[in-house]
Structure formats: C-alpha cells, structure tokens
C-alpha cells in the first residue's frame, strides 16, 4: 500500500502533465483511445464514488461556520460561468453543437481538482471542499435547468434526461461512497490515499477519449474553441475573485472562490454532451479539461509562492521588532 500511496501522490502532483500528454497522444493517435468513449459515464461514476468515500460531516461544517462564503461560492459557480458561456457563444456566433457544449460545461458544478489547487494556493481549502460538495449535490437540479435556460436557443434540451443522467453519474455514486465509508470506515481510511490515482486515471481517460473521438473537428475548429475556453476559464477565475473581494471576504476565501468558479467538472460536461447532444458538443469540455489543468496550477503556484514570501517578510518584520 505504501508504494501505491507514493504513486498516487505523484500522480496527483503531476496531474496537469498527464492530462496534456494524453490529450496530445489522443489527438495524433485517436485509434488508441476511441474505445474509451462508451465508458465515459462509468469512469465519472467511479470518480464520484471516490469523492463520496472522502466526504465527511467535517467537510460540511464550513457551510454552517461560514455560510456567507459558501453561499457566495455556490451562487457564483452557477451564475458567472453559465452567463459567460452564453455571452461567448452569442458573441462568437458559434455553430449550435459547439455553443451547447460551451454552455453545458459552464453549467456544470466545480471540479474536484479545485480543492487541490486551493490548497496549493494557500487558500481556504475547507471552503473549497464545501463549495464543490454543495455545488455537486445541487447539479442534478441546476445543471439541467440552466442548460435548458441558456442552450435551448441553439438546440432542443431535455432537462428531464439530463437530470436522470446526472443522478446516475454523480448523485448515486457519491451516496454509495458515503454509505460504504460509514459501513467500512477503517478499510476506507486505509485505502483513501490511493483515490487520487484513480481520479487522475479517470479524468485523463475521459479527456483523451473525447479528444480522440473529435480529433478531426478539433483540427478544424480547435483554435476558435480553445480561445473561447481560455476566455471562459480566465474570466471565471477573475470574476470569482472580484466578486469575493467586493463582498469583503478574506484573501484565503477570495482565492478559494476564484478557483472554484474558474475550474469546472469538465468530465461531467463531456459525458452529458456525448450522451445527449453529439461528440462535437463534448469538444469544449475536453479542451476545458486540458486548459484548466494548466491555468489552475499556474495560478495556484503563483498565489502559493506569494503567500510564502509574505510569511517570510512578516517573520522577518516580527524578529526585527523583537530585536
């Protein structure tokens, strides 16, 4: 188990690298990855089951200890990203399938990688976990409702079918994970360190499958979709930060909410797009999955180093005052 824990930690630390490497491989050698596509929903279910295994009542304490911050985070998640997606799809006059794909990823809950990024950024990790958990549990209602509201201008949207898919992919596995943890606490606590490895393998496989299935379309429209995804993500990070600052939350909370808003559960977006629209609609989610695993670590590292240098400055200042 010790070896697996080390491998799991290493995989978690180098997560962004693996997503990029396998996305490039899938683009140039699509035949090696297209077989994964039919199993995207199952892979996400496994990832969500793993999330359920790691959840505890402690994670939801932040909801009661700092309700304002959690409410701000969840509301920002489900307003900023869908509105940005709608605005970008309209502004760039995207073809219907791509427009729906951009909106779908914008209406998804926060991604679990956001918790790791918040930790690296020296942000409020407990708040990040609470916002991810609450936004994920609300996803069966809010993701279909918002997709219907914003995307039906381009293509017909069945909110009921989306609801059922999200319940199957997200809610049922999370609840199963929580139940298994309650029944087999000791065994789960021993194996929980290996979960990052499973998540990394799952998310990398999902991103690679979607890129492989759409390699031709990505070659044609990749630059436009990539530009829109970068704008969507960067504006999400910026507006999440600005909103938290305007509402006078502390700096650690501002960092957590910025990362929560900007980083989406793009794997869920890809699964829903493939199941309910078309493989092309999954391209924005696939590119988002690759891009936010570049922008997230870059921002987190910069904020983390800034926090470390601030701590060093404060310590030096304290010593000089004492002296």
C-alpha positions in Angstrom: 0.0 0.0 0.0 2.9 2.3 0.8 4.1 2.1 -2.8 0.6 2.8 -4.2 0.3 5.8 -1.9 3.5 7.2 -3.2 2.4 6.6 -6.9 -1.0 8.2 -6.1 0.6 11.3 -4.5 3.0 11.6 -7.5 0.1 11.2 -9.9 -1.9 13.9 -8.1 1.1 16.3 -8.1 1.7 15.8 -11.8 -2.0 15.6 -12.8 -1.9 18.5 -15.3 1.1 17.0 -17.1 -0.7 13.7 -17.7 -3.9 15.4 -19.0 -1.8 17.4 -21.5 0.4 14.4 -22.6 -2.6 12.0 -23.2 -4.7 14.7 -24.9 -1.8 15.2 -27.4 -1.4 11.5 -27.9 -5.2 11.1 -28.4 -5.1 13.9 -31.0 -2.3 12.3 -33.0 -3.2 8.6 -32.4 -7.0 8.7 -32.0 -7.4 5.0 -32.7 -5.7 4.2 -29.4 -8.3 6.0 -27.3 -11.7 6.0 -29.1 -12.6 2.7 -27.3 -12.8 4.6 -24.0 -15.6 6.8 -25.2 -18.5 4.4 -24.5 -17.3 4.1 -20.9 -17.0 7.9 -20.0 -20.1 7.8 -17.8 -18.8 4.8 -15.9 -15.4 6.4 -15.4 -17.1 9.5 -14.0 -19.2 7.4 -11.7 -16.1 5.8 -10.3 -14.5 9.3 -9.7 -17.7 10.5 -8.0 -17.8 7.3 -5.9 -14.2 8.1 -4.8 -15.4 11.7 -3.9 -18.2 10.1 -1.7 -15.6 8.0 0.1 -13.6 11.1 1.0 -16.6 13.2 2.2 -17.4 13.6 5.9 -19.6 15.7 8.1 -16.4 17.8 8.8 -16.5 18.9 5.1 -19.9 20.4 5.6 -19.0 22.2 8.8 -17.8 25.1 6.7 -21.4 25.5 5.4 -22.5 26.3 9.0 -19.3 28.0 10.2 -19.1 30.4 7.2 -22.4 30.2 5.4 -21.9 33.6 3.6 -18.7 32.4 1.9 -20.2 29.0 0.9 -23.4 30.7 -0.5 -21.3 33.2 -2.4 -19.2 30.4 -3.9 -22.1 28.2 -5.0 -24.1 31.2 -6.4 -21.0 32.5 -8.2 -20.4 29.0 -9.6 -24.0 28.8 -11.0 -24.3 32.4 -12.3 -20.9 33.6 -13.6 -19.9 30.5 -15.6 -23.3 29.9 -17.3 -23.7 33.7 -18.2 -20.1 33.9 -19.5 -20.8 30.7 -21.6 -24.0 32.2 -23.1 -22.2 35.5 -23.8 -19.3 33.9 -25.5 -21.5 31.6 -27.6 -23.5 34.5 -28.7 -20.6 36.9 -29.3 -18.6 34.4 -31.4 -21.8 33.1 -33.2 -20.8 29.5 -32.6 -22.4 26.7 -34.5 -25.2 25.1 -32.4 -23.4 21.9 -31.3 -20.3 23.9 -30.1 -22.5 26.6 -28.5 -24.3 23.9 -26.5 -21.0 22.3 -25.5 -19.6 25.7 -24.2 -22.9 26.3 -22.2 -23.0 22.8 -20.9 -19.5 23.0 -19.4 -20.4 26.4 -17.9 -23.5 25.0 -16.2 -21.6 22.1 -14.6 -20.5 22.1 -10.9 -17.0 22.8 -9.7 -14.3 20.2 -10.4 -12.7 18.2 -7.6 -9.2 19.4 -8.8 -10.2 22.8 -7.5 -9.7 21.6 -3.9 -6.1 20.6 -4.6 -5.5 24.0 -6.4 -6.9 25.9 -3.5 -4.6 24.0 -1.1 -1.6 24.8 -3.2 -2.7 28.5 -3.5 -2.8 28.7 0.4 -6.5 29.4 0.1 -9.3 28.3 2.3 -9.4 24.6 1.4 -12.3 23.7 3.8 -14.4 26.4 2.0 -13.3 25.0 -1.4 -14.4 21.4 -0.4 -17.7 22.7 0.9 -18.5 24.7 -2.2 -17.5 21.7 -4.5 -19.6 19.3 -2.4 -22.7 21.6 -2.3 -22.5 22.6 -6.0 -22.1 18.9 -7.0 -25.1 17.8 -4.9 -27.2 20.6 -6.5 -26.0 19.7 -10.0 -28.9 17.3 -10.8 -31.3 20.3 -10.5 -29.3 23.3 -11.5 -27.2 21.9 -14.4 -30.3 20.8 -16.5 -32.3 23.9 -15.6 -29.5 26.3 -16.6 -28.7 24.3 -19.7 -32.4 24.5 -20.7 -32.5 28.2 -20.0 -29.3 29.1 -21.9 -28.8 26.5 -24.6 -32.3 25.8 -25.9 -31.9 28.8 -28.3 -29.4 26.6 -30.3 -30.7 23.0 -29.8 -33.6 21.2 -28.1 -32.7 20.4 -24.5 -34.3 17.7 -22.4 -33.9 18.8 -18.8 -35.5 15.6 -17.6 -33.0 13.4 -19.4 -30.1 15.5 -18.2 -31.4 15.2 -14.6 -31.6 11.4 -14.8 -28.0 11.2 -16.2 -26.6 13.5 -13.5 -28.4 11.5 -10.8 -26.8 8.3 -12.2 -23.3 9.7 -12.9 -23.0 12.0 -9.9 -25.5 11.6 -7.1 -25.9 7.8 -6.8 -22.1 7.1 -6.8 -21.5 9.9 -4.2 -24.2 8.5 -1.9 -22.9 5.0 -2.4 -19.4 6.2 -1.5 -20.7 7.9 1.7 -22.6 4.7 2.7 -19.6 2.5 2.1 -17.5 4.9 4.2 -20.0 4.7 7.0 -20.1 0.9 6.9 -16.4 0.2 6.4 -14.7 3.3 7.9 -11.4 1.6 8.8 -10.9 -0.1 5.4 -11.8 3.1 3.6 -9.4 5.2 5.7 -6.6 2.8 4.8 -7.3 3.0 1.1 -8.2 6.7 0.8 -4.6 7.7 -0.1 -4.9 5.7 -3.3 -8.0 7.6 -4.5 -6.1 10.5 -6.2 -4.5 7.9 -8.6 -8.0 6.6 -9.5 -9.3 10.2 -10.1 -6.2 11.1 -12.2 -6.5 7.9 -14.4 -10.3 8.5 -14.8 -10.1 12.2 -15.8 -7.1 11.6 -18.1 -9.0 8.8 -19.8 -12.2 10.9 -20.2 -10.2 13.9 -21.7 -8.2 11.5 -24.0 -11.4 9.7 -25.2 -13.2 13.0 -26.1 -10.1 14.4 -27.9 -9.7 11.1 -29.8 -13.3 10.9 -31.0 -13.2 14.6 -32.2 -9.6 14.8 -33.4 -10.8 15.8 -36.9 -13.2 18.5 -35.7 -10.5 19.8 -33.2 -8.1 20.2 -36.1 -10.8 22.3 -38.0 -12.2 24.4 -35.1 -9.7 23.8 -32.3 -8.2 27.2 -32.3 -11.5 29.0 -32.0 -12.9 26.6 -29.3 -9.5 26.8 -27.5 -9.7 30.7 -27.5 -13.3 30.6 -26.1 -12.4 28.0 -23.4 -9.4 30.1 -22.3 -11.6 33.2 -22.1 -14.3 31.3 -20.3 -11.9 29.9 -17.7 -9.8 33.1 -17.2 -12.8 35.4 -16.9 -14.4 32.9 -14.4 -11.2 32.9 -12.3 -11.1 36.8 -12.4 -14.8 37.4 -11.8 -15.0 34.9 -8.9 -12.0 36.7 -7.3 -13.5 40.2 -7.9 -17.0 39.2 -6.5 -15.4 37.7 -3.4 -13.3 40.9 -2.9 -16.3 43.2 -3.4 -18.2 41.2 -0.8 -15.3 41.7 1.6 -14.4 38.1 2.1 -10.8 37.5 3.4 -8.0 36.8 0.9 -7.9 33.0 1.6 -11.7 32.9 0.8 -11.2 35.1 -2.3 -8.6 32.6 -3.7 -10.9 29.6 -2.9 -13.9 31.2 -4.7 -11.9 32.3 -7.7 -10.6 28.8 -8.2 -14.0 27.2 -7.5 -15.7 29.4 -10.1 -13.0 29.0 -12.8 -12.5 25.2 -12.6 -15.4 23.1 -13.8 -16.3 19.4 -13.7 -15.5 19.2 -17.4 -15.6 15.4 -17.3 -19.3 15.6 -16.5 -19.8 18.2 -19.3 -18.1 15.8 -21.7 -20.2 12.8 -20.6 -23.5 14.7 -20.8 -22.6 16.2 -24.2 -21.8 12.7 -25.7 -25.0 11.2 -24.2 -27.5 14.0 -25.0 -26.1 16.1 -27.9 -23.1 15.0 -30.1 -19.4 14.2 -29.8 -18.7 17.7 -31.2 -20.6 19.2 -28.2 -18.1 17.4 -26.0 -15.1 19.2 -27.5 -15.3 22.4 -25.3 -15.4 20.2 -22.2 -12.4 18.2 -23.4 -10.4 21.3 -24.2 -11.5 22.9 -20.9 -10.3 19.7 -19.1 -6.8 20.2 -20.6 -6.7 24.0 -20.3 -7.9 24.4 -16.6 -5.3 21.9 -15.6 -2.7 24.4 -16.9 -4.2 27.7 -15.7 -5.3 26.2 -12.3 -1.8 25.0 -11.3 -0.1 28.2 -12.6 -2.4 30.5 -10.6 -2.2 28.2 -7.5 1.6 28.2 -7.7 1.8 31.9 -8.1 -0.6 32.6 -5.2 1.2 29.9 -3.0 4.7 31.5 -3.6 3.2 34.9 -2.9 1.8 33.7 0.4 5.2 32.1 1.3 7.1 35.3 0.6 4.6 37.3 2.6 5.0 34.9 5.5 8.8 35.2 5.3 8.5 39.0 5.2 6.2 39.0 8.2 8.5 36.7 10.2 11.5 38.9 9.4 9.5 42.0 10.5 8.5 40.3 13.8 12.1 39.4 14.5 13.3 43.0 13.9 10.6 44.4 16.2 11.5 41.9 18.9 15.2 42.8 18.4 
